[in-house]
Amino acid sequence: MPPLESFKVLLTPVISSADSDLKLPQKSWVTHWEIDTILPWNYSVAESTQVNIPPTLISQFCTLLSRDVYSEGDAQGFYDYLQGRDHQPDRLDSFRLSSTLKQVLPLWLADELSHYQALRRVYQVISGMSETEINHRQHQRRPNLTAIAPVLVDEFTIVATFLFDEAGSMFSYRRDLREFYQPLGRPFARIAQRLVQDEGRHFRWFKQVLLNHYGDRLGELPTTLKRIVQLEKSLGRYHATFLLDHAQEMHRFPPDFSDQLVDWILAGFN
């Protein structure tokens, strides 16, 4: 896998770190995807393309999608969890969400659910599984948030985990674009390119939450990120929590990928 530095172009700033308030669009542009136009439900990969791709690519892609589709859909459950903790006096783990995070979360969720819909279509076209069956499997999922309890202690730690997660997704989708989506043709590549762009934008949003509200705790970020890496490596599997979903992909990346990711994130705060 190429070094992370080769992907820096993906993080063209959409938000200046000097801004005192986060400037967000009223609607997330990704919700304007016309997935039926980009990739119709009855689309089939051209025979000429199938002849030129490795014989195992489709089966490997289906395996990847069987994870990615559902982890994107898990965003709804995590969003609901955060809303349930926001200023709830009857909960011992309650805290008040910061104003910037309150701005970010609905837009982030809209993007992630659009990702679910787009990847669901890719999975449907590639595997032949029906949209109804994919949705049924998504609805059967139950997150085990206890497994990631160490990163849910407060908003600072949660947002730091978002930062780590979105950066990791950006780089992994960048790899997937080259490895799976591009060989199958332009419609698939367009979807992956949007995924990469969105994850980079989410990274900027969550970074701004830290800059706006936790400037006095940025010194804790290196230690916090290292603990996040240690937790993800110790999980062994993904627990349908949205966060730390790369626990199911560790075998696809170099052993030091997460450490490289932390170094790249921290360099952006210097």
C-alpha positions in Angstrom: 0.0 0.0 0.0 1.4 3.5 -0.8 2.4 5.7 2.1 -0.4 7.9 3.5 1.4 11.1 2.2 0.5 10.2 -1.3 -3.2 10.7 -0.5 -2.9 14.2 1.0 -4.6 15.7 -2.0 -7.8 14.1 -0.8 -8.0 16.4 2.2 -8.3 19.7 0.3 -9.7 21.9 3.1 -13.4 22.6 3.0 -13.2 24.3 6.4 -10.5 26.6 7.6 -9.0 25.8 11.0 -9.0 29.5 11.7 -12.8 29.7 11.5 -14.4 30.3 14.9 -17.6 28.7 13.8 -18.2 25.8 11.5 -19.7 26.8 8.2 -21.8 23.9 7.0 -24.2 23.6 4.0 -27.9 23.4 4.9 -28.0 20.0 3.1 -25.3 17.5 2.6 -24.6 17.3 -1.2 -24.2 13.6 -1.1 -27.9 13.2 -0.4 -28.4 14.5 -4.0 -26.8 11.3 -5.4 -28.9 9.9 -8.2 -27.9 6.3 -7.6 -30.5 5.0 -10.1 -28.7 7.2 -12.7 -25.2 6.3 -11.7 -25.8 2.6 -11.3 -29.3 1.3 -12.2 -30.5 -1.8 -10.4 -30.5 -3.9 -13.6 -26.9 -2.8 -14.5 -24.6 -5.6 -15.6 -20.8 -5.4 -16.0 -19.8 -5.5 -19.7 -18.6 -8.8 -21.0 -15.5 -7.2 -22.3 -14.8 -5.9 -18.7 -15.4 -9.3 -17.2 -12.9 -10.9 -19.5 -10.1 -8.5 -18.5 -10.5 -8.6 -14.7 -8.9 -11.2 -12.4 -11.2 -14.3 -12.0 -11.4 -13.9 -8.2 -12.1 -10.1 -8.2 -15.9 -10.4 -8.1 -15.9 -12.9 -5.2 -13.4 -10.9 -3.3 -15.4 -7.7 -3.9 -18.5 -9.4 -2.6 -16.7 -10.3 0.5 -15.6 -6.7 1.0 -19.1 -5.4 0.3 -20.6 -7.8 2.8 -18.8 -5.9 5.4 -18.8 -2.3 4.1 -22.5 -2.1 3.3 -23.6 -2.9 6.8 -21.0 -0.9 8.7 -22.1 2.2 6.8 -25.7 1.4 7.8 -24.6 1.0 11.4 -24.3 4.8 11.5 -28.0 5.2 12.3 -27.6 3.2 15.5 -24.6 5.1 16.7 -26.3 8.4 15.9 -29.3 7.4 18.0 -27.0 6.4 20.8 -25.3 9.8 20.8 -28.7 11.6 20.8 -29.8 9.4 23.7 -26.8 10.6 25.7 -27.2 14.3 25.0 -28.2 16.1 28.2 -30.3 13.3 29.7 -30.4 13.8 33.5 -31.6 10.3 34.1 -28.5 8.8 32.5 -25.2 8.6 34.5 -23.3 8.7 31.2 -25.1 11.8 29.9 -23.2 14.8 28.6 -24.2 17.9 26.6 -23.2 17.7 22.9 -21.2 20.7 21.8 -22.8 23.1 19.4 -20.5 22.2 16.5 -21.0 18.4 17.0 -24.8 19.1 16.9 -24.3 20.8 13.6 -22.1 18.0 12.2 -24.0 14.9 13.2 -27.2 15.2 11.1 -25.1 16.0 8.0 -22.7 13.1 8.8 -25.6 10.7 9.2 -27.2 11.8 5.9 -23.9 11.1 4.1 -23.4 7.7 5.8 -26.9 6.5 5.0 -26.4 7.6 1.4 -23.2 5.5 1.4 -25.3 2.6 2.7 -27.8 3.1 -0.2 -25.0 3.4 -2.8 -23.0 0.4 -1.5 -26.3 -1.6 -1.2 -26.8 -1.0 -5.0 -23.2 -2.0 -5.8 -23.7 -5.2 -3.7 -27.0 -5.9 -5.3 -25.6 -5.6 -8.8 -22.4 -7.5 -8.1 -23.8 -10.3 -5.9 -27.4 -10.6 -7.1 -28.7 -10.3 -3.6 -32.0 -8.4 -3.5 -32.3 -5.0 -1.8 -35.0 -6.4 0.4 -32.6 -9.1 1.7 -29.8 -6.6 2.3 -32.1 -4.3 4.2 -33.4 -7.3 6.3 -29.9 -8.2 7.3 -29.1 -4.6 8.2 -32.2 -4.4 10.4 -31.2 -7.6 12.2 -27.9 -6.2 13.4 -27.4 -5.3 17.1 -24.4 -3.2 18.2 -22.3 -4.2 21.2 -21.3 -0.8 22.4 -19.8 -2.3 25.6 -17.0 -3.6 23.4 -15.8 -0.1 22.6 -16.7 1.5 26.0 -13.2 3.0 26.5 -13.7 5.4 23.5 -17.2 6.4 24.7 -16.3 8.1 28.0 -16.8 11.7 26.8 -17.2 13.8 23.7 -13.5 14.5 23.3 -12.7 10.8 23.1 -15.7 10.0 20.9 -14.7 12.8 18.4 -11.1 11.7 18.4 -12.3 8.2 17.5 -14.5 9.7 14.7 -11.3 11.4 13.5 -9.4 8.2 13.4 -12.2 6.3 11.9 -13.0 8.7 9.1 -9.4 9.1 8.1 -9.0 5.3 8.0 -12.1 5.0 5.8 -10.8 7.6 3.4 -7.6 5.8 2.9 -9.2 2.3 2.7 -11.8 3.5 0.2 -9.0 5.0 -1.8 -7.4 1.6 -2.0 -10.7 -0.1 -2.8 -11.3 2.4 -5.6 -8.1 1.2 -7.3 -8.4 -2.4 -6.4 -12.1 -3.2 -7.0 -14.2 -0.3 -8.3 -12.1 1.1 -11.2 -11.6 -2.3 -12.9 -15.4 -2.8 -13.1 -16.0 0.5 -14.9 -16.8 4.2 -14.5 -20.2 3.9 -12.6 -18.4 1.9 -9.8 -15.4 4.3 -9.8 -17.7 7.3 -9.5 -19.3 5.9 -6.4 -15.9 5.1 -4.8 -14.6 8.6 -5.6 -17.5 10.1 -3.8 -17.0 7.9 -0.8 -13.4 9.0 -0.6 -14.3 12.7 -0.9 -17.0 12.3 1.8 -14.8 10.6 4.3 -12.2 13.3 3.9 -14.8 16.0 4.4 -16.1 14.2 7.6 -12.5 14.1 8.9 -12.4 17.9 8.5 -15.7 18.3 10.3 -14.7 16.3 13.3 -11.3 18.0 13.4 -13.1 21.3 13.6 -15.2 20.1 16.6 -11.9 19.5 18.5 -10.5 22.9 17.4 -13.7 24.7 18.4 -14.3 23.1 21.7 -11.3 21.2 23.0 -8.2 23.4 22.3 -7.2 22.9 25.9 -7.2 19.1 25.5 -5.3 18.8 22.2 -2.2 17.8 24.2 -4.1 14.6 25.1 -4.7 13.7 21.5 -1.5 11.6 20.8 -2.2 9.4 23.9 -5.9 9.1 23.1 -5.3 8.1 19.5 -2.7 5.5 20.6 -5.3 4.0 23.0 -7.8 3.9 20.2 -5.4 2.0 18.0 -4.7 -0.5 20.9 -8.4 -1.0 21.4 -9.2 -1.6 17.8 -6.3 -4.2 17.5 -7.6 -6.0 20.6 -11.2 -6.3 19.4 -10.6 -9.2 17.1 -13.8 -8.4 15.2 -16.2 -5.6 14.5 -19.2 -5.2 16.8 -21.7 -3.3 14.6 -20.9 -0.1 16.4 -19.9 2.0 13.3 -16.8 3.2 15.1 -13.7 1.0 14.8 -15.2 -1.0 11.9 -11.7 -1.4 10.5 -11.2 -4.2 13.1 -12.7 -6.4 10.4 -10.2 -5.2 7.8 -6.9 -5.4 9.7 -5.7 -8.3 7.5 -5.9 -6.1 4.4 -3.4 -3.5 5.6 0.2 -3.4 6.7 0.7 -4.0 10.4 1.7 -0.4 11.0 -1.2 1.1 9.1 -3.0 2.4 12.2 0.3 3.9 13.5 0.9 5.6 10.2 -2.7 6.9 10.4 -2.1 8.4 13.8 1.1 10.1 12.7 -0.7 11.6 9.7 -3.6 12.9 11.8 -1.3 14.5 14.4 0.8 16.1 11.7 -2.4 18.0 10.7 -2.6 19.6 14.1 1.0 20.9 14.1 
